[in-house]
Amino acid sequence: MRGLTRQLTLRLETANEREEEMRSTLREIDNKLLRERESRQGENRRRRWSRWIAIASQSAFQTAIQLAFTSLLATNSRV
């Protein structure tokens, strides 16, 4: 009887250790997924800013060209 109790106790301890290892692994996976999600959010934010900067730069360039042509036309019409 003592041998059986000891065997069951050892198996229970082994099962508890495996369960703890599994929980630890799941926590690590959760943490990795969370870090990935946060880094992707940062990437998306950078992409959005890059797009807005590109649009603003393009608009500024178009405005500069329009002003240059307007200035050129005004200069030519005076002459």
Gaussian input, Z-matrix of N, CA and C with variables (Angstrom, degrees):
# hf/3-21g

backbone

0 1
 N
 C     1     B1
 C     2     B2     1     A1
 N     3     B3     2     A2     1     D1
 C     4     B4     3     A3     2     D2
 C     5     B5     4     A4     3     D3
 N     6     B6     5     A5     4     D4
 C     7     B7     6     A6     5     D5
 C     8     B8     7     A7     6     D6
 N     9     B9     8     A8     7     D7
 C    10    B10     9     A9     8     D8
 C    11    B11    10    A10     9     D9
 N    12    B12    11    A11    10    D10
 C    13    B13    12    A12    11    D11
 C    14    B14    13    A13    12    D12
 N    15    B15    14    A14    13    D13
 C    16    B16    15    A15    14    D14
 C    17    B17    16    A16    15    D15
 N    18    B18    17    A17    16    D16
 C    19    B19    18    A18    17    D17
 C    20    B20    19    A19    18    D18
 N    21    B21    20    A20    19    D19
 C    22    B22    21    A21    20    D20
 C    23    B23    22    A22    21    D21
 N    24    B24    23    A23    22    D22
 C    25    B25    24    A24    23    D23
 C    26    B26    25    A25    24    D24
 N    27    B27    26    A26    25    D25
 C    28    B28    27    A27    26    D26
 C    29    B29    28    A28    27    D27
 N    30    B30    29    A29    28    D28
 C    31    B31    30    A30    29    D29
 C    32    B32    31    A31    30    D30
 N    33    B33    32    A32    31    D31
 C    34    B34    33    A33    32    D32
 C    35    B35    34    A34    33    D33
 N    36    B36    35    A35    34    D34
 C    37    B37    36    A36    35    D35
 C    38    B38    37    A37    36    D36
 N    39    B39    38    A38    37    D37
 C    40    B40    39    A39    38    D38
 C    41    B41    40    A40    39    D39
 N    42    B42    41    A41    40    D40
 C    43    B43    42    A42    41    D41
 C    44    B44    43    A43    42    D42
 N    45    B45    44    A44    43    D43
 C    46    B46    45    A45    44    D44
 C    47    B47    46    A46    45    D45
 N    48    B48    47    A47    46    D46
 C    49    B49    48    A48    47    D47
 C    50    B50    49    A49    48    D48
 N    51    B51    50    A50    49    D49
 C    52    B52    51    A51    50    D50
 C    53    B53    52    A52    51    D51
 N    54    B54    53    A53    52    D52
 C    55    B55    54    A54    53    D53
 C    56    B56    55    A55    54    D54
 N    57    B57    56    A56    55    D55
 C    58    B58    57    A57    56    D56
 C    59    B59    58    A58    57    D57
 N    60    B60    59    A59    58    D58
 C    61    B61    60    A60    59    D59
 C    62    B62    61    A61    60    D60
 N    63    B63    62    A62    61    D61
 C    64    B64    63    A63    62    D62
 C    65    B65    64    A64    63    D63
 N    66    B66    65    A65    64    D64
 C    67    B67    66    A66    65    D65
 C    68    B68    67    A67    66    D66
 N    69    B69    68    A68    67    D67
 C    70    B70    69    A69    68    D68
 C    71    B71    70    A70    69    D69
 N    72    B72    71    A71    70    D70
 C    73    B73    72    A72    71    D71
 C    74    B74    73    A73    72    D72
 N    75    B75    74    A74    73    D73
 C    76    B76    75    A75    74    D74
 C    77    B77    76    A76    75    D75
 N    78    B78    77    A77    76    D76
 C    79    B79    78    A78    77    D77
 C    80    B80    79    A79    78    D78
 N    81    B81    80    A80    79    D79
 C    82    B82    81    A81    80    D80
 C    83    B83    82    A82    81    D81
 N    84    B84    83    A83    82    D82
 C    85    B85    84    A84    83    D83
 C    86    B86    85    A85    84    D84
 N    87    B87    86    A86    85    D85
 C    88    B88    87    A87    86    D86
 C    89    B89    88    A88    87    D87
 N    90    B90    89    A89    88    D88
 C    91    B91    90    A90    89    D89
 C    92    B92    91    A91    90    D90
 N    93    B93    92    A92    91    D91
 C    94    B94    93    A93    92    D92
 C    95    B95    94    A94    93    D93
 N    96    B96    95    A95    94    D94
 C    97    B97    96    A96    95    D95
 C    98    B98    97    A97    96    D96
 N    99    B99    98    A98    97    D97
 C   100   B100    99    A99    98    D98
 C   101   B101   100   A100    99    D99
 N   102   B102   101   A101   100   D100
 C   103   B103   102   A102   101   D101
 C   104   B104   103   A103   102   D102
 N   105   B105   104   A104   103   D103
 C   106   B106   105   A105   104   D104
 C   107   B107   106   A106   105   D105
 N   108   B108   107   A107   106   D106
 C   109   B109   108   A108   107   D107
 C   110   B110   109   A109   108   D108
 N   111   B111   110   A110   109   D109
 C   112   B112   111   A111   110   D110
 C   113   B113   112   A112   111   D111
 N   114   B114   113   A113   112   D112
 C   115   B115   114   A114   113   D113
 C   116   B116   115   A115   114   D114
 N   117   B117   116   A116   115   D115
 C   118   B118   117   A117   116   D116
 C   119   B119   118   A118   117   D117
 N   120   B120   119   A119   118   D118
 C   121   B121   120   A120   119   D119
 C   122   B122   121   A121   120   D120
 N   123   B123   122   A122   121   D121
 C   124   B124   123   A123   122   D122
 C   125   B125   124   A124   123   D123
 N   126   B126   125   A125   124   D124
 C   127   B127   126   A126   125   D125
 C   128   B128   127   A127   126   D126
 N   129   B129   128   A128   127   D127
 C   130   B130   129   A129   128   D128
 C   131   B131   130   A130   129   D129
 N   132   B132   131   A131   130   D130
 C   133   B133   132   A132   131   D131
 C   134   B134   133   A133   132   D132
 N   135   B135   134   A134   133   D133
 C   136   B136   135   A135   134   D134
 C   137   B137   136   A136   135   D135
 N   138   B138   137   A137   136   D136
 C   139   B139   138   A138   137   D137
 C   140   B140   139   A139   138   D138
 N   141   B141   140   A140   139   D139
 C   142   B142   141   A141   140   D140
 C   143   B143   142   A142   141   D141
 N   144   B144   143   A143   142   D142
 C   145   B145   144   A144   143   D143
 C   146   B146   145   A145   144   D144
 N   147   B147   146   A146   145   D145
 C   148   B148   147   A147   146   D146
 C   149   B149   148   A148   147   D147
 N   150   B150   149   A149   148   D148
 C   151   B151   150   A150   149   D149
 C   152   B152   151   A151   150   D150
 N   153   B153   152   A152   151   D151
 C   154   B154   153   A153   152   D152
 C   155   B155   154   A154   153   D153
 N   156   B156   155   A155   154   D154
 C   157   B157   156   A156   155   D155
 C   158   B158   157   A157   156   D156
 N   159   B159   158   A158   157   D157
 C   160   B160   159   A159   158   D158
 C   161   B161   160   A160   159   D159
 N   162   B162   161   A161   160   D160
 C   163   B163   162   A162   161   D161
 C   164   B164   163   A163   162   D162
 N   165   B165   164   A164   163   D163
 C   166   B166   165   A165   164   D164
 C   167   B167   166   A166   165   D165
 N   168   B168   167   A167   166   D166
 C   169   B169   168   A168   167   D167
 C   170   B170   169   A169   168   D168
 N   171   B171   170   A170   169   D169
 C   172   B172   171   A171   170   D170
 C   173   B173   172   A172   171   D171
 N   174   B174   173   A173   172   D172
 C   175   B175   174   A174   173   D173
 C   176   B176   175   A175   174   D174
 N   177   B177   176   A176   175   D175
 C   178   B178   177   A177   176   D176
 C   179   B179   178   A178   177   D177
 N   180   B180   179   A179   178   D178
 C   181   B181   180   A180   179   D179
 C   182   B182   181   A181   180   D180
 N   183   B183   182   A182   181   D181
 C   184   B184   183   A183   182   D182
 C   185   B185   184   A184   183   D183
 N   186   B186   185   A185   184   D184
 C   187   B187   186   A186   185   D185
 C   188   B188   187   A187   186   D186
 N   189   B189   188   A188   187   D187
 C   190   B190   189   A189   188   D188
 C   191   B191   190   A190   189   D189
 N   192   B192   191   A191   190   D190
 C   193   B193   192   A192   191   D191
 C   194   B194   193   A193   192   D192
 N   195   B195   194   A194   193   D193
 C   196   B196   195   A195   194   D194
 C   197   B197   196   A196   195   D195
 N   198   B198   197   A197   196   D196
 C   199   B199   198   A198   197   D197
 C   200   B200   199   A199   198   D198
 N   201   B201   200   A200   199   D199
 C   202   B202   201   A201   200   D200
 C   203   B203   202   A202   201   D201
 N   204   B204   203   A203   202   D202
 C   205   B205   204   A204   203   D203
 C   206   B206   205   A205   204   D204
 N   207   B207   206   A206   205   D205
 C   208   B208   207   A207   206   D206
 C   209   B209   208   A208   207   D207
 N   210   B210   209   A209   208   D208
 C   211   B211   210   A210   209   D209
 C   212   B212   211   A211   210   D210
 N   213   B213   212   A212   211   D211
 C   214   B214   213   A213   212   D212
 C   215   B215   214   A214   213   D213
 N   216   B216   215   A215   214   D214
 C   217   B217   216   A216   215   D215
 C   218   B218   217   A217   216   D216
 N   219   B219   218   A218   217   D217
 C   220   B220   219   A219   218   D218
 C   221   B221   220   A220   219   D219
 N   222   B222   221   A221   220   D220
 C   223   B223   222   A222   221   D221
 C   224   B224   223   A223   222   D222
 N   225   B225   224   A224   223   D223
 C   226   B226   225   A225   224   D224
 C   227   B227   226   A226   225   D225
 N   228   B228   227   A227   226   D226
 C   229   B229   228   A228   227   D227
 C   230   B230   229   A229   228   D228
 N   231   B231   230   A230   229   D229
 C   232   B232   231   A231   230   D230
 C   233   B233   232   A232   231   D231
 N   234   B234   233   A233   232   D232
 C   235   B235   234   A234   233   D233
 C   236   B236   235   A235   234   D234

   B1=1.4458
   B2=1.5236
   B3=1.3489
   B4=1.4667
   B5=1.5259
   B6=1.3275
   B7=1.4633
   B8=1.5161
   B9=1.3153
   B10=1.4617
   B11=1.5246
   B12=1.3245
   B13=1.4649
   B14=1.5218
   B15=1.3120
   B16=1.4740
   B17=1.5310
   B18=1.3386
   B19=1.4635
   B20=1.5340
   B21=1.3175
   B22=1.4674
   B23=1.5275
   B24=1.3149
   B25=1.4652
   B26=1.5265
   B27=1.3296
   B28=1.4675
   B29=1.5276
   B30=1.3295
   B31=1.4725
   B32=1.5278
   B33=1.3134
   B34=1.4622
   B35=1.5276
   B36=1.3215
   B37=1.4717
   B38=1.5280
   B39=1.3350
   B40=1.4665
   B41=1.5269
   B42=1.3287
   B43=1.4665
   B44=1.5263
   B45=1.3299
   B46=1.4657
   B47=1.5278
   B48=1.3368
   B49=1.4686
   B50=1.5254
   B51=1.3362
   B52=1.4715
   B53=1.5251
   B54=1.3321
   B55=1.4609
   B56=1.5277
   B57=1.3208
   B58=1.4660
   B59=1.5264
   B60=1.3462
   B61=1.4673
   B62=1.5232
   B63=1.3438
   B64=1.4552
   B65=1.5279
   B66=1.3160
   B67=1.4725
   B68=1.5265
   B69=1.3175
   B70=1.4583
   B71=1.5274
   B72=1.3301
   B73=1.4649
   B74=1.5225
   B75=1.3278
   B76=1.4654
   B77=1.5285
   B78=1.3377
   B79=1.4748
   B80=1.5263
   B81=1.3406
   B82=1.4668
   B83=1.5173
   B84=1.3361
   B85=1.4677
   B86=1.5214
   B87=1.3307
   B88=1.4674
   B89=1.5257
   B90=1.3241
   B91=1.4672
   B92=1.5201
   B93=1.3381
   B94=1.4649
   B95=1.5191
   B96=1.3437
   B97=1.4617
   B98=1.5252
   B99=1.3178
   B100=1.4600
   B101=1.5225
   B102=1.3404
   B103=1.4696
   B104=1.5229
   B105=1.3506
   B106=1.4651
   B107=1.5128
   B108=1.3238
   B109=1.4602
   B110=1.5275
   B111=1.3383
   B112=1.4649
   B113=1.5209
   B114=1.3227
   B115=1.4651
   B116=1.5230
   B117=1.3481
   B118=1.4677
   B119=1.5161
   B120=1.3292
   B121=1.4641
   B122=1.5186
   B123=1.3322
   B124=1.4624
   B125=1.5131
   B126=1.3396
   B127=1.4665
   B128=1.5140
   B129=1.3322
   B130=1.4636
   B131=1.5193
   B132=1.3272
   B133=1.4602
   B134=1.5293
   B135=1.3382
   B136=1.4763
   B137=1.5211
   B138=1.3407
   B139=1.4703
   B140=1.5235
   B141=1.3422
   B142=1.4677
   B143=1.5187
   B144=1.3430
   B145=1.4620
   B146=1.5196
   B147=1.3196
   B148=1.4650
   B149=1.5197
   B150=1.3400
   B151=1.4769
   B152=1.5189
   B153=1.3398
   B154=1.4662
   B155=1.5273
   B156=1.3111
   B157=1.4688
   B158=1.5155
   B159=1.3361
   B160=1.4645
   B161=1.5248
   B162=1.3316
   B163=1.4701
   B164=1.5231
   B165=1.3266
   B166=1.4667
   B167=1.5234
   B168=1.3222
   B169=1.4686
   B170=1.5159
   B171=1.3297
   B172=1.4635
   B173=1.5255
   B174=1.3201
   B175=1.4661
   B176=1.5242
   B177=1.3226
   B178=1.4641
   B179=1.5243
   B180=1.3244
   B181=1.4665
   B182=1.5257
   B183=1.3364
   B184=1.4636
   B185=1.5250
   B186=1.3252
   B187=1.4668
   B188=1.5232
   B189=1.3225
   B190=1.4651
   B191=1.5255
   B192=1.3187
   B193=1.4733
   B194=1.5227
   B195=1.3180
   B196=1.4651
   B197=1.5247
   B198=1.3293
   B199=1.4660
   B200=1.5215
   B201=1.3278
   B202=1.4648
   B203=1.5215
   B204=1.3333
   B205=1.4676
   B206=1.5187
   B207=1.3317
   B208=1.4640
   B209=1.5203
   B210=1.3104
   B211=1.4591
   B212=1.5233
   B213=1.3224
   B214=1.4649
   B215=1.5218
   B216=1.3305
   B217=1.4636
   B218=1.5259
   B219=1.3215
   B220=1.4637
   B221=1.5216
   B222=1.3214
   B223=1.4632
   B224=1.5205
   B225=1.3172
   B226=1.4693
   B227=1.5195
   B228=1.3139
   B229=1.4594
   B230=1.5254
   B231=1.3154
   B232=1.4653
   B233=1.5231
   B234=1.3081
   B235=1.4676
   B236=1.4631
   A1=111.40
   A2=115.61
   A3=118.75
   A4=110.70
   A5=115.37
   A6=119.52
   A7=111.33
   A8=116.76
   A9=121.82
   A10=110.56
   A11=116.75
   A12=121.22
   A13=110.29
   A14=115.48
   A15=119.70
   A16=110.69
   A17=116.34
   A18=121.08
   A19=110.38
   A20=116.55
   A21=120.41
   A22=111.08
   A23=116.91
   A24=121.16
   A25=110.47
   A26=116.89
   A27=120.66
   A28=111.31
   A29=116.21
   A30=119.33
   A31=111.03
   A32=115.83
   A33=119.75
   A34=110.47
   A35=117.29
   A36=120.95
   A37=110.59
   A38=116.53
   A39=120.83
   A40=110.45
   A41=116.22
   A42=120.35
   A43=110.50
   A44=117.41
   A45=121.11
   A46=111.34
   A47=116.65
   A48=120.23
   A49=110.83
   A50=116.28
   A51=120.03
   A52=111.00
   A53=115.58
   A54=119.31
   A55=110.49
   A56=116.88
   A57=120.79
   A58=110.89
   A59=116.65
   A60=120.22
   A61=110.58
   A62=116.38
   A63=120.84
   A64=110.20
   A65=117.00
   A66=120.49
   A67=111.08
   A68=115.60
   A69=120.14
   A70=110.50
   A71=116.05
   A72=120.66
   A73=110.54
   A74=116.99
   A75=120.57
   A76=111.26
   A77=117.34
   A78=120.33
   A79=110.43
   A80=116.32
   A81=120.15
   A82=110.99
   A83=116.81
   A84=120.69
   A85=110.05
   A86=117.32
   A87=120.97
   A88=111.33
   A89=116.39
   A90=120.26
   A91=111.36
   A92=116.89
   A93=120.21
   A94=111.00
   A95=116.39
   A96=119.98
   A97=111.16
   A98=116.75
   A99=120.77
   A100=110.78
   A101=116.90
   A102=119.96
   A103=111.18
   A104=116.96
   A105=120.25
   A106=110.71
   A107=116.74
   A108=121.03
   A109=110.34
   A110=116.65
   A111=120.40
   A112=111.14
   A113=117.43
   A114=119.48
   A115=110.12
   A116=117.33
   A117=119.53
   A118=110.89
   A119=117.00
   A120=119.78
   A121=109.79
   A122=116.68
   A123=120.44
   A124=111.31
   A125=116.71
   A126=120.84
   A127=110.52
   A128=116.84
   A129=120.47
   A130=110.97
   A131=116.29
   A132=120.59
   A133=110.11
   A134=116.35
   A135=119.77
   A136=111.19
   A137=116.66
   A138=119.89
   A139=110.97
   A140=116.02
   A141=119.11
   A142=110.91
   A143=117.00
   A144=120.15
   A145=110.65
   A146=117.11
   A147=120.49
   A148=110.55
   A149=116.06
   A150=119.18
   A151=111.00
   A152=116.26
   A153=118.95
   A154=111.13
   A155=116.74
   A156=120.12
   A157=110.26
   A158=117.13
   A159=120.70
   A160=110.57
   A161=116.96
   A162=120.67
   A163=110.23
   A164=117.16
   A165=120.76
   A166=110.87
   A167=117.12
   A168=120.41
   A169=110.55
   A170=116.06
   A171=120.25
   A172=110.06
   A173=117.38
   A174=121.12
   A175=110.63
   A176=116.91
   A177=120.18
   A178=110.45
   A179=116.88
   A180=120.81
   A181=110.27
   A182=117.47
   A183=120.97
   A184=111.06
   A185=116.75
   A186=120.51
   A187=110.57
   A188=117.11
   A189=120.86
   A190=110.56
   A191=117.64
   A192=120.87
   A193=110.06
   A194=117.49
   A195=120.66
   A196=111.21
   A197=116.54
   A198=119.76
   A199=111.06
   A200=116.34
   A201=119.63
   A202=110.19
   A203=117.63
   A204=120.05
   A205=111.53
   A206=116.40
   A207=119.99
   A208=109.99
   A209=116.29
   A210=121.10
   A211=110.56
   A212=116.71
   A213=121.41
   A214=110.67
   A215=116.69
   A216=120.36
   A217=110.74
   A218=117.00
   A219=120.46
   A220=110.23
   A221=117.36
   A222=121.15
   A223=110.14
   A224=117.71
   A225=121.59
   A226=111.69
   A227=118.18
   A228=119.69
   A229=111.32
   A230=118.64
   A231=121.68
   A232=110.94
   A233=115.27
   A234=119.61
   A235=111.28
   D1=-42.22
   D2=179.26
   D3=-63.95
   D4=-38.23
   D5=179.03
   D6=-62.39
   D7=-40.87
   D8=179.16
   D9=-66.59
   D10=-42.31
   D11=177.96
   D12=-62.35
   D13=-43.55
   D14=179.57
   D15=-63.45
   D16=-42.08
   D17=179.65
   D18=-62.84
   D19=-44.50
   D20=178.73
   D21=-64.29
   D22=-39.13
   D23=178.53
   D24=-62.78
   D25=-44.72
   D26=179.00
   D27=-63.06
   D28=-41.98
   D29=179.04
   D30=-65.40
   D31=-38.80
   D32=178.25
   D33=-64.57
   D34=-42.56
   D35=177.50
   D36=-62.22
   D37=-43.06
   D38=178.47
   D39=-61.96
   D40=-43.74
   D41=179.14
   D42=-62.87
   D43=-40.56
   D44=178.35
   D45=-64.26
   D46=-40.42
   D47=178.00
   D48=-63.38
   D49=-44.04
   D50=178.85
   D51=-62.92
   D52=-40.88
   D53=179.06
   D54=-62.32
   D55=-42.09
   D56=178.93
   D57=-64.64
   D58=-40.87
   D59=176.96
   D60=-62.00
   D61=-41.82
   D62=179.62
   D63=-63.75
   D64=-44.18
   D65=178.63
   D66=-62.44
   D67=-40.75
   D68=178.68
   D69=-62.69
   D70=-43.74
   D71=178.45
   D72=-62.38
   D73=-43.54
   D74=178.86
   D75=-63.42
   D76=-38.67
   D77=177.03
   D78=-62.74
   D79=-42.84
   D80=178.45
   D81=-61.48
   D82=-43.61
   D83=178.80
   D84=-62.19
   D85=-45.35
   D86=178.14
   D87=-58.50
   D88=-44.10
   D89=179.85
   D90=-63.68
   D91=-41.76
   D92=178.72
   D93=-63.26
   D94=-43.70
   D95=178.98
   D96=-62.66
   D97=-40.85
   D98=178.74
   D99=-62.86
   D100=-44.80
   D101=178.49
   D102=-62.87
   D103=-40.61
   D104=178.23
   D105=-62.37
   D106=-45.07
   D107=-179.29
   D108=-61.13
   D109=-43.34
   D110=179.79
   D111=-65.36
   D112=-39.34
   D113=-179.75
   D114=-68.88
   D115=-35.95
   D116=177.36
   D117=-65.60
   D118=-37.59
   D119=178.04
   D120=-62.59
   D121=-40.58
   D122=177.11
   D123=-63.94
   D124=-39.85
   D125=177.75
   D126=-62.43
   D127=-46.28
   D128=179.85
   D129=-60.89
   D130=-40.42
   D131=179.05
   D132=-62.96
   D133=-43.95
   D134=178.46
   D135=-62.78
   D136=-41.15
   D137=178.76
   D138=-62.32
   D139=-44.32
   D140=179.32
   D141=-60.25
   D142=-45.13
   D143=178.65
   D144=-62.33
   D145=-40.83
   D146=179.42
   D147=-61.52
   D148=-42.05
   D149=178.43
   D150=-63.02
   D151=-45.61
   D152=-179.43
   D153=-63.05
   D154=-39.59
   D155=178.47
   D156=-64.99
   D157=-41.14
   D158=178.56
   D159=-63.49
   D160=-42.62
   D161=178.97
   D162=-64.23
   D163=-44.76
   D164=179.91
   D165=-64.01
   D166=-40.59
   D167=179.07
   D168=-64.56
   D169=-42.43
   D170=179.42
   D171=-63.49
   D172=-42.66
   D173=178.98
   D174=-63.67
   D175=-42.64
   D176=179.15
   D177=-64.14
   D178=-40.39
   D179=179.18
   D180=-64.50
   D181=-43.57
   D182=178.43
   D183=-63.02
   D184=-40.72
   D185=177.96
   D186=-63.73
   D187=-41.33
   D188=178.88
   D189=-63.12
   D190=-41.07
   D191=178.56
   D192=-65.42
   D193=-43.63
   D194=178.87
   D195=-61.11
   D196=-42.76
   D197=178.12
   D198=-64.21
   D199=-39.37
   D200=179.20
   D201=-63.89
   D202=-45.10
   D203=178.72
   D204=-64.96
   D205=-40.80
   D206=178.53
   D207=-62.16
   D208=-43.76
   D209=178.45
   D210=-63.27
   D211=-42.18
   D212=179.53
   D213=-64.50
   D214=-43.32
   D215=178.50
   D216=-64.85
   D217=-40.67
   D218=179.19
   D219=-64.45
   D220=-39.65
   D221=179.45
   D222=-66.79
   D223=-42.09
   D224=-178.89
   D225=-69.66
   D226=-33.39
   D227=-179.03
   D228=-74.82
   D229=-22.97
   D230=178.04
   D231=-76.98
   D232=-30.25
   D233=-175.29
   D234=-76.63

